[in-house]
Amino acid sequence: MKFLITLLSAAALLASGISASPLGERGLIKARAVPTTNYDIDKAIAHWMKERHTRHMFVTAGTTTGGWESWAQLELEQVFKNKFKINQDTDIREQSKVFNKLPKASHAKIADFVLPQTDDYKGMIIELKCENKKTNRGDHMQKPVLKDIDKGFQVKDAYSHYTFVALVMAYTDEAQEALTDIGLKPIKRAEHIVKDIGTMRVYRKDTPSAQQYIDGMTDLTEAFENLFFEESGKTTTGSDKTTTGSASGKTTTGSGKTTTGSASGKTTTGSDKKTTASAKTTTGSASGKTTTGSDKKTTASGKKTTASGKKTTGSA
């Protein structure tokens, strides 16, 4: 059953178009422990957009026919290094080490930013696109942005636990509507009104890596296991059953049955049977019978038997 569940989970993963990691003998391979705190790039970008220098450059960016993405990259490189105290000698921009080379490609794709993984922060890969007056304008922004998002599924295993982020800077209503249509959301307070051009906003979308999808599928596998082994209407621990009642109930631990009640009961541990509290217990003024194991004891009427022998006391 474990193998079947794992196989079904892996099939669902492959159907989604994402490359899966190898399967271990007991299921999907667990991810190693990594920091969980992300770099707060939203706050850093929002603060950068409030600076006078940045706002002045947005005017030029919105009116020029050329691209301005390289300028934005240089600006954000310093913003990230200063905000997150990354060594100035650390290369975080234009990195080719994080993506697998696709078949028939002459070289691997380049990541715009790679923020290093530290003891405090989870690593982050960032792709940036900027709307411009000539090529990337309006709804034409969708295609290049979707290509950036697809890069998230091409990340090497060594960087598979990094957070993958697609960032887009756009200022026309058409471009911003096109971005929301493909799942991007505006970063709060990361905006500035540019006269005669529009409102410059930064949009973001995080793409789970293939490994993160696998981790999610592992959790799904465990959920399926619990579902398959649970019996409806009964309290079940493993393969045991437990039922309680007032007169005669059944309590089973393992494969045995235990019955407790005021009239009669049976106690079974494992596959053997042992009867206690007697098969029958009768009390009264005339005569009663109390049986323990195979012994019989009679009181009030004058016969007493221990084990297989007989001893009679009292008067007939």
SVG drawing of the C-alpha trace seen along z (x, -y; Angstrom):
<svg xmlns="http://www.w3.org/2000/svg" viewBox="-32 -65 67 100">
<polyline fill="none" stroke="black" stroke-width="0.4" points="0.0,0.0 2.9,-2.4 4.4,-1.7 1.0,-2.3 0.5,-5.6 4.0,-6.8 3.6,-5.7 0.3,-7.7 1.9,-10.8 4.8,-10.6 2.5,-10.2 0.6,-13.3 3.8,-15.2 5.0,-14.1 1.6,-15.0 2.2,-18.6 5.2,-18.8 7.7,-19.2 10.9,-17.0 10.8,-14.8 13.7,-13.8 14.6,-10.1 12.4,-7.9 13.9,-6.2 13.1,-2.6 10.5,-4.0 9.1,-6.8 10.0,-10.3 13.4,-11.6 13.0,-14.2 14.5,-17.7 17.4,-18.7 16.8,-21.4 17.3,-24.9 16.7,-28.4 13.0,-29.4 13.3,-33.2 13.1,-35.0 14.9,-38.2 12.4,-41.0 13.0,-42.4 9.5,-44.0 10.4,-46.4 13.8,-47.2 12.3,-47.9 9.5,-50.1 12.0,-52.2 14.2,-52.5 11.2,-53.8 10.7,-56.7 14.2,-58.1 14.3,-61.3 17.0,-60.0 15.0,-56.9 11.8,-58.9 13.7,-61.2 15.1,-58.3 11.6,-56.9 10.7,-59.9 13.5,-59.1 12.6,-55.4 9.1,-56.1 9.9,-58.4 12.9,-56.7 12.6,-54.2 15.5,-52.2 15.6,-49.7 16.4,-50.7 16.5,-47.2 20.3,-47.3 20.1,-50.5 17.4,-49.0 19.6,-45.9 22.6,-48.1 20.4,-50.1 18.9,-47.0 22.2,-45.3 23.4,-48.1 20.0,-48.2 20.1,-44.5 23.8,-44.5 23.3,-47.4 19.9,-46.3 20.9,-42.7 24.6,-43.4 25.9,-41.3 29.7,-41.7 30.4,-44.1 32.8,-41.6 30.0,-39.0 28.7,-38.6 24.9,-38.6 24.0,-39.8 24.1,-38.1 24.8,-34.6 25.0,-31.6 25.6,-28.9 22.0,-28.3 20.2,-27.0 20.5,-23.7 21.5,-23.9 18.6,-22.9 19.0,-20.4 20.3,-22.0 21.1,-25.3 24.6,-26.6 24.8,-27.8 22.7,-27.9 20.4,-30.8 21.6,-33.7 19.8,-34.7 19.5,-38.5 20.1,-38.1 21.2,-35.4 21.0,-36.3 23.2,-33.9 21.8,-31.5 23.0,-32.2 22.4,-31.1 19.6,-33.6 18.2,-33.8 17.0,-31.4 18.7,-31.8 16.8,-33.7 16.9,-33.8 15.4,-36.9 14.4,-37.6 13.6,-41.2 11.7,-42.6 11.0,-46.3 8.4,-47.8 9.8,-50.1 8.3,-52.2 9.4,-50.1 9.6,-46.3 8.2,-45.4 5.1,-47.5 1.5,-46.9 0.2,-43.3 3.5,-42.4 5.0,-42.1 3.3,-38.7 5.5,-36.6 8.9,-37.7 7.6,-37.5 6.3,-34.0 9.7,-32.9 11.2,-34.3 8.7,-32.3 9.6,-29.1 13.2,-29.5 12.1,-28.5 11.7,-24.9 15.2,-24.8 17.1,-25.4 19.9,-23.1 19.6,-20.7 22.1,-22.7 19.8,-25.7 16.5,-23.9 15.5,-25.2 16.1,-28.8 13.0,-31.0 12.4,-31.9 10.9,-35.3 9.8,-37.0 9.9,-40.8 8.4,-43.2 8.4,-47.0 5.5,-48.5 3.8,-51.8 1.0,-51.5 -2.5,-50.2 -2.4,-47.7 0.9,-46.1 -0.3,-46.0 -3.6,-44.3 -1.6,-41.8 0.6,-41.0 -2.3,-40.4 -3.9,-38.1 -0.9,-35.7 -0.8,-35.7 1.6,-38.6 0.6,-40.9 1.8,-44.4 4.2,-44.9 2.6,-47.1 3.9,-50.7 6.3,-50.0 4.8,-52.6 5.3,-56.1 3.1,-58.3 5.1,-59.6 3.6,-62.6 2.2,-62.1 3.3,-58.5 1.4,-56.6 2.0,-54.9 5.2,-52.9 4.6,-49.8 6.6,-46.6 4.9,-43.3 6.0,-40.0 5.3,-36.2 7.1,-33.4 7.5,-30.1 8.0,-26.9 11.0,-24.9 10.7,-21.3 12.0,-20.2 9.4,-22.2 6.7,-20.5 8.2,-17.2 8.2,-18.1 4.5,-19.0 3.8,-15.7 5.5,-13.9 3.1,-15.5 0.3,-14.4 1.6,-10.8 1.4,-10.7 -2.1,-12.1 -3.2,-9.4 -1.7,-6.7 -3.7,-7.9 -6.8,-8.0 -6.4,-4.4 -5.7,-2.9 -8.4,-4.6 -11.6,-2.6 -14.9,-4.6 -17.0,-4.7 -14.3,-3.1 -11.5,-4.4 -8.5,-2.8 -4.8,-2.7 -2.9,-0.8 -5.0,2.3 -6.6,2.5 -10.3,2.0 -11.7,0.5 -15.4,0.7 -16.7,0.0 -20.1,0.7 -21.9,1.0 -23.1,4.6 -20.8,6.6 -18.3,4.8 -15.4,5.7 -11.9,4.2 -9.3,5.5 -5.6,4.9 -3.7,6.4 -5.7,9.4 -7.3,10.4 -10.7,9.6 -11.4,8.4 -14.9,8.3 -15.9,6.6 -19.3,6.5 -21.4,7.3 -23.0,10.5 -20.4,12.5 -17.2,11.7 -14.3,13.2 -10.7,12.0 -8.4,13.0 -4.8,11.9 -3.2,12.9 -4.7,16.0 -5.2,17.8 -8.3,17.6 -8.5,17.2 -11.7,16.7 -11.8,14.7 -14.6,13.4 -16.4,16.7 -18.5,17.7 -21.4,17.4 -21.8,15.7 -24.9,16.1 -25.4,14.8 -28.3,15.5 -29.4,16.8 -29.7,20.5 -26.8,21.5 -24.4,19.8 -21.6,20.8 -18.4,19.0 -15.9,20.3 -12.3,19.2 -10.5,20.8 -11.6,24.4 -12.2,24.5 -15.6,24.6 -16.6,23.2 -20.0,23.6 -21.0,21.8 -24.1,21.8 -25.1,25.3 -22.2,27.2 -19.9,28.3 -16.4,26.8 -14.2,28.0 -10.6,27.0 -8.9,27.9 -9.8,31.4 -10.3,32.7 -13.4,32.6 -13.8,31.5 -17.1,31.2 -17.7,29.2 -20.8,28.3 -24.0,30.3 -25.9,31.6"/>
</svg>
